[in-house]
Amino acid sequence: MPEISPQPDQPPRGQWHLEKSVSITHLFSTIAAIATLVVLGSKFDTRVTLLEQQVAAQHAVDSRQDKEVDDFKRMVREDYRAIDDKLQRLIERAKP
C-alpha cells in the first residue's frame, strides 16, 4: 500500500504546527475577554470595599454592645452588694 504523504502546506501527522495568521474574530474575542476581566475586577474591588465598611460598622456596634453589657454587669453587682448590705443589717437587728 502506498504511503500517503502530507500536502506541502500541511504538517506531517504527530507534529505541532503553529499558524502564523490571526483572525479578526479571535482578536475580538480576546479583547472582549480582557474587557470582561477588567470589569469583573473593578466590581470585585467595590464589593471588597463595601464589605470592609460593613465589617468596620459591625465592629463599632459590637464594641458598643460589649460596653453596654459590661456596664449592666457592673450595675447588677452594685445592686447585689446593696441588697447584701441591707440583709446583713436586718440579720443584725434580728439577733437578740
PyMOL CGO cylinders between C-alpha atoms (Angstrom):
from pymol import cmd
from pymol.cgo import CYLINDER

trace = [
    CYLINDER, 0.00, 0.00, 0.00, 1.48, 3.34, -0.90, 0.3, 1, 1, 1, 1, 1, 1,
    CYLINDER, 1.48, 3.34, -0.90, 2.12, 5.80, 1.91, 0.3, 1, 1, 1, 1, 1, 1,
    CYLINDER, 2.12, 5.80, 1.91, 0.09, 8.94, 1.85, 0.3, 1, 1, 1, 1, 1, 1,
    CYLINDER, 0.09, 8.94, 1.85, 2.40, 11.86, 2.04, 0.3, 1, 1, 1, 1, 1, 1,
    CYLINDER, 2.40, 11.86, 2.04, 1.09, 15.04, 3.61, 0.3, 1, 1, 1, 1, 1, 1,
    CYLINDER, 1.09, 15.04, 3.61, 0.26, 18.01, 1.45, 0.3, 1, 1, 1, 1, 1, 1,
    CYLINDER, 0.26, 18.01, 1.45, 3.04, 20.56, 1.23, 0.3, 1, 1, 1, 1, 1, 1,
    CYLINDER, 3.04, 20.56, 1.23, 1.07, 23.13, 3.26, 0.3, 1, 1, 1, 1, 1, 1,
    CYLINDER, 1.07, 23.13, 3.26, 0.05, 20.61, 5.96, 0.3, 1, 1, 1, 1, 1, 1,
    CYLINDER, 0.05, 20.61, 5.96, 2.40, 19.41, 8.69, 0.3, 1, 1, 1, 1, 1, 1,
    CYLINDER, 2.40, 19.41, 8.69, 3.13, 15.71, 8.99, 0.3, 1, 1, 1, 1, 1, 1,
    CYLINDER, 3.13, 15.71, 8.99, 0.93, 13.85, 11.47, 0.3, 1, 1, 1, 1, 1, 1,
    CYLINDER, 0.93, 13.85, 11.47, 2.08, 13.78, 15.08, 0.3, 1, 1, 1, 1, 1, 1,
    CYLINDER, 2.08, 13.78, 15.08, 3.90, 17.10, 14.89, 0.3, 1, 1, 1, 1, 1, 1,
    CYLINDER, 3.90, 17.10, 14.89, 2.84, 20.51, 16.09, 0.3, 1, 1, 1, 1, 1, 1,
    CYLINDER, 2.84, 20.51, 16.09, 2.00, 23.25, 13.68, 0.3, 1, 1, 1, 1, 1, 1,
    CYLINDER, 2.00, 23.25, 13.68, 1.54, 26.90, 14.53, 0.3, 1, 1, 1, 1, 1, 1,
    CYLINDER, 1.54, 26.90, 14.53, -0.45, 29.03, 12.16, 0.3, 1, 1, 1, 1, 1, 1,
    CYLINDER, -0.45, 29.03, 12.16, 1.05, 32.47, 11.74, 0.3, 1, 1, 1, 1, 1, 1,
    CYLINDER, 1.05, 32.47, 11.74, -2.16, 34.30, 10.85, 0.3, 1, 1, 1, 1, 1, 1,
    CYLINDER, -2.16, 34.30, 10.85, -4.54, 35.94, 13.32, 0.3, 1, 1, 1, 1, 1, 1,
    CYLINDER, -4.54, 35.94, 13.32, -8.25, 36.01, 12.62, 0.3, 1, 1, 1, 1, 1, 1,
    CYLINDER, -8.25, 36.01, 12.62, -10.34, 39.07, 13.40, 0.3, 1, 1, 1, 1, 1, 1,
    CYLINDER, -10.34, 39.07, 13.40, -12.84, 37.00, 15.41, 0.3, 1, 1, 1, 1, 1, 1,
    CYLINDER, -12.84, 37.00, 15.41, -10.06, 35.66, 17.62, 0.3, 1, 1, 1, 1, 1, 1,
    CYLINDER, -10.06, 35.66, 17.62, -8.79, 39.20, 18.15, 0.3, 1, 1, 1, 1, 1, 1,
    CYLINDER, -8.79, 39.20, 18.15, -12.28, 40.47, 19.08, 0.3, 1, 1, 1, 1, 1, 1,
    CYLINDER, -12.28, 40.47, 19.08, -12.94, 37.57, 21.42, 0.3, 1, 1, 1, 1, 1, 1,
    CYLINDER, -12.94, 37.57, 21.42, -9.60, 38.14, 23.18, 0.3, 1, 1, 1, 1, 1, 1,
    CYLINDER, -9.60, 38.14, 23.18, -10.37, 41.85, 23.61, 0.3, 1, 1, 1, 1, 1, 1,
    CYLINDER, -10.37, 41.85, 23.61, -13.85, 41.00, 24.92, 0.3, 1, 1, 1, 1, 1, 1,
    CYLINDER, -13.85, 41.00, 24.92, -12.39, 38.52, 27.43, 0.3, 1, 1, 1, 1, 1, 1,
    CYLINDER, -12.39, 38.52, 27.43, -9.86, 41.07, 28.67, 0.3, 1, 1, 1, 1, 1, 1,
    CYLINDER, -9.86, 41.07, 28.67, -12.57, 43.74, 28.99, 0.3, 1, 1, 1, 1, 1, 1,
    CYLINDER, -12.57, 43.74, 28.99, -14.75, 41.30, 30.94, 0.3, 1, 1, 1, 1, 1, 1,
    CYLINDER, -14.75, 41.30, 30.94, -11.89, 40.55, 33.34, 0.3, 1, 1, 1, 1, 1, 1,
    CYLINDER, -11.89, 40.55, 33.34, -11.28, 44.27, 33.89, 0.3, 1, 1, 1, 1, 1, 1,
    CYLINDER, -11.28, 44.27, 33.89, -14.96, 44.94, 34.62, 0.3, 1, 1, 1, 1, 1, 1,
    CYLINDER, -14.96, 44.94, 34.62, -15.21, 41.96, 36.96, 0.3, 1, 1, 1, 1, 1, 1,
    CYLINDER, -15.21, 41.96, 36.96, -12.02, 43.04, 38.73, 0.3, 1, 1, 1, 1, 1, 1,
    CYLINDER, -12.02, 43.04, 38.73, -13.37, 46.53, 39.34, 0.3, 1, 1, 1, 1, 1, 1,
    CYLINDER, -13.37, 46.53, 39.34, -16.69, 45.15, 40.61, 0.3, 1, 1, 1, 1, 1, 1,
    CYLINDER, -16.69, 45.15, 40.61, -14.78, 42.80, 42.90, 0.3, 1, 1, 1, 1, 1, 1,
    CYLINDER, -14.78, 42.80, 42.90, -12.82, 45.74, 44.26, 0.3, 1, 1, 1, 1, 1, 1,
    CYLINDER, -12.82, 45.74, 44.26, -16.00, 47.70, 45.02, 0.3, 1, 1, 1, 1, 1, 1,
    CYLINDER, -16.00, 47.70, 45.02, -17.55, 44.65, 46.71, 0.3, 1, 1, 1, 1, 1, 1,
    CYLINDER, -17.55, 44.65, 46.71, -14.46, 44.18, 48.88, 0.3, 1, 1, 1, 1, 1, 1,
    CYLINDER, -14.46, 44.18, 48.88, -14.54, 47.87, 49.84, 0.3, 1, 1, 1, 1, 1, 1,
    CYLINDER, -14.54, 47.87, 49.84, -18.22, 47.59, 50.76, 0.3, 1, 1, 1, 1, 1, 1,
    CYLINDER, -18.22, 47.59, 50.76, -17.55, 44.51, 52.89, 0.3, 1, 1, 1, 1, 1, 1,
    CYLINDER, -17.55, 44.51, 52.89, -14.69, 46.29, 54.67, 0.3, 1, 1, 1, 1, 1, 1,
    CYLINDER, -14.69, 46.29, 54.67, -17.04, 49.16, 55.53, 0.3, 1, 1, 1, 1, 1, 1,
    CYLINDER, -17.04, 49.16, 55.53, -19.67, 46.75, 56.81, 0.3, 1, 1, 1, 1, 1, 1,
    CYLINDER, -19.67, 46.75, 56.81, -17.09, 44.96, 58.97, 0.3, 1, 1, 1, 1, 1, 1,
    CYLINDER, -17.09, 44.96, 58.97, -15.93, 48.27, 60.44, 0.3, 1, 1, 1, 1, 1, 1,
    CYLINDER, -15.93, 48.27, 60.44, -19.53, 49.28, 61.20, 0.3, 1, 1, 1, 1, 1, 1,
    CYLINDER, -19.53, 49.28, 61.20, -20.25, 45.88, 62.77, 0.3, 1, 1, 1, 1, 1, 1,
    CYLINDER, -20.25, 45.88, 62.77, -17.12, 46.19, 64.90, 0.3, 1, 1, 1, 1, 1, 1,
    CYLINDER, -17.12, 46.19, 64.90, -18.34, 49.55, 66.20, 0.3, 1, 1, 1, 1, 1, 1,
    CYLINDER, -18.34, 49.55, 66.20, -21.75, 48.05, 67.05, 0.3, 1, 1, 1, 1, 1, 1,
    CYLINDER, -21.75, 48.05, 67.05, -20.12, 45.07, 68.76, 0.3, 1, 1, 1, 1, 1, 1,
    CYLINDER, -20.12, 45.07, 68.76, -17.87, 47.33, 70.83, 0.3, 1, 1, 1, 1, 1, 1,
    CYLINDER, -17.87, 47.33, 70.83, -20.82, 49.46, 71.91, 0.3, 1, 1, 1, 1, 1, 1,
    CYLINDER, -20.82, 49.46, 71.91, -22.84, 46.37, 72.87, 0.3, 1, 1, 1, 1, 1, 1,
    CYLINDER, -22.84, 46.37, 72.87, -19.90, 44.93, 74.82, 0.3, 1, 1, 1, 1, 1, 1,
    CYLINDER, -19.90, 44.93, 74.82, -19.58, 48.19, 76.75, 0.3, 1, 1, 1, 1, 1, 1,
    CYLINDER, -19.58, 48.19, 76.75, -23.32, 48.19, 77.50, 0.3, 1, 1, 1, 1, 1, 1,
    CYLINDER, -23.32, 48.19, 77.50, -23.16, 44.60, 78.77, 0.3, 1, 1, 1, 1, 1, 1,
    CYLINDER, -23.16, 44.60, 78.77, -20.17, 45.43, 80.97, 0.3, 1, 1, 1, 1, 1, 1,
    CYLINDER, -20.17, 45.43, 80.97, -21.99, 48.45, 82.38, 0.3, 1, 1, 1, 1, 1, 1,
    CYLINDER, -21.99, 48.45, 82.38, -25.08, 46.32, 83.05, 0.3, 1, 1, 1, 1, 1, 1,
    CYLINDER, -25.08, 46.32, 83.05, -22.99, 43.68, 84.85, 0.3, 1, 1, 1, 1, 1, 1,
    CYLINDER, -22.99, 43.68, 84.85, -21.40, 46.38, 86.99, 0.3, 1, 1, 1, 1, 1, 1,
    CYLINDER, -21.40, 46.38, 86.99, -24.83, 47.80, 87.91, 0.3, 1, 1, 1, 1, 1, 1,
    CYLINDER, -24.83, 47.80, 87.91, -26.16, 44.34, 88.81, 0.3, 1, 1, 1, 1, 1, 1,
    CYLINDER, -26.16, 44.34, 88.81, -23.13, 43.69, 91.05, 0.3, 1, 1, 1, 1, 1, 1,
    CYLINDER, -23.13, 43.69, 91.05, -23.69, 47.01, 92.80, 0.3, 1, 1, 1, 1, 1, 1,
    CYLINDER, -23.69, 47.01, 92.80, -27.37, 46.17, 93.32, 0.3, 1, 1, 1, 1, 1, 1,
    CYLINDER, -27.37, 46.17, 93.32, -26.46, 42.76, 94.75, 0.3, 1, 1, 1, 1, 1, 1,
    CYLINDER, -26.46, 42.76, 94.75, -23.98, 44.39, 97.14, 0.3, 1, 1, 1, 1, 1, 1,
    CYLINDER, -23.98, 44.39, 97.14, -26.65, 46.86, 98.25, 0.3, 1, 1, 1, 1, 1, 1,
    CYLINDER, -26.65, 46.86, 98.25, -29.12, 44.03, 98.82, 0.3, 1, 1, 1, 1, 1, 1,
    CYLINDER, -29.12, 44.03, 98.82, -26.45, 42.07, 100.73, 0.3, 1, 1, 1, 1, 1, 1,
    CYLINDER, -26.45, 42.07, 100.73, -25.74, 45.08, 102.96, 0.3, 1, 1, 1, 1, 1, 1,
    CYLINDER, -25.74, 45.08, 102.96, -29.43, 45.53, 103.71, 0.3, 1, 1, 1, 1, 1, 1,
    CYLINDER, -29.43, 45.53, 103.71, -29.83, 41.83, 104.52, 0.3, 1, 1, 1, 1, 1, 1,
    CYLINDER, -29.83, 41.83, 104.52, -26.83, 41.96, 106.85, 0.3, 1, 1, 1, 1, 1, 1,
    CYLINDER, -26.83, 41.96, 106.85, -28.35, 44.91, 108.71, 0.3, 1, 1, 1, 1, 1, 1,
    CYLINDER, -28.35, 44.91, 108.71, -31.69, 43.09, 109.01, 0.3, 1, 1, 1, 1, 1, 1,
    CYLINDER, -31.69, 43.09, 109.01, -29.92, 39.98, 110.35, 0.3, 1, 1, 1, 1, 1, 1,
    CYLINDER, -29.92, 39.98, 110.35, -28.02, 42.08, 112.90, 0.3, 1, 1, 1, 1, 1, 1,
    CYLINDER, -28.02, 42.08, 112.90, -31.25, 43.73, 114.09, 0.3, 1, 1, 1, 1, 1, 1,
    CYLINDER, -31.25, 43.73, 114.09, -32.98, 40.39, 114.41, 0.3, 1, 1, 1, 1, 1, 1,
    CYLINDER, -32.98, 40.39, 114.41, -30.30, 38.93, 116.72, 0.3, 1, 1, 1, 1, 1, 1,
    CYLINDER, -30.30, 38.93, 116.72, -31.33, 39.05, 120.46, 0.3, 1, 1, 1, 1, 1, 1,
]
cmd.load_cgo(trace, "trace")
